[in-house]
Amino acid sequence: MKTSQIFAISALAISTMFFTVLSLFGLPESVVEWFISDVILGTIIYINYLVITVAYNSKKNSLYSTEKKIVA
């Protein structure tokens, strides 16, 4: 799977779980509460994006560095 596909699936799963938890505890009633919940969700998805890209970049870099050592 490509990194973008993994991120999209993760973001969808996190969003679904986030709004499920919100509906269990009661949906926000004011605009400010919705804004705060959206900021929290955006932060969670952004951190998820950073973790995915760091994990895949470290795998690619380590593979490249071992191939470079073998060739040289």
Order of alpha helices (4+ residues) and beta strands (2+ residues): alpha-alpha
